[in-house]
Amino acid sequence: MNEVIVADIMTRNLITIKPEMDLLNCAKIMIKKRAGSILIVDQKKLRGFISEHDILWAFTKTKTKAELSKIRVIDISPKKIATIRPTAGLQEVMKKMKHLKFEKLPVIDKGELVGMVTVNDILNFKPELYPELNEFSEIREASNKLTRIKKAKERKSMNEGICEECGNVELLYRFNGMLVCESCQDRT
């Protein structure tokens, strides 16, 4: 396993979009391609990453298709994206995925996007790693449960009002000393 590197198992045929694409068309591509996320690329440079969660967040903030078609994907993409080198070993990529709780990482070589490595890529190559990667999944689920429990406790003390982050009138949570809606709390 030490001789196997990311470049050996990564997916090279990627679904990518341009930064100026609007969210409505991005959502259509995700549905058509059955993709949970898409990389935002401009001239082989990774500019962002858009997931189903990002699209759903935007859907909850807009009222019409017209509004959704005015939002560019790059505008809601996270600014910092975890990546990995194609020469990284399998242990390194698994360690990084576990630490960050990510199931996929874009592969960057000399500043250019060359592929994507996923948990499925690793399991297709080495199925016996399933228990170790399944543990990662269980840790992530336990973490998600703790987050949901924390939010449930916060709901007991929440009030409706104007979100200090986005300005919408919604149920508010106290987060980092501010009163924010659930969507803004998830985004920060």
PyMOL commands that set and color helices and strands:
alter all, ss='L'
color gray80, all
select helices_A, chain A and resi 6-9+23-33+52-61+65-68+73-76+90-100+119-125+127-155+182-187
alter helices_A, ss='H'
color red, helices_A
select strands_A, chain A and resi 16-17+37-42+45-51+104-109+112-118+160-162+169-175+178-181
alter strands_A, ss='S'
color yellow, strands_A
deselect
rebuild
show_as cartoon
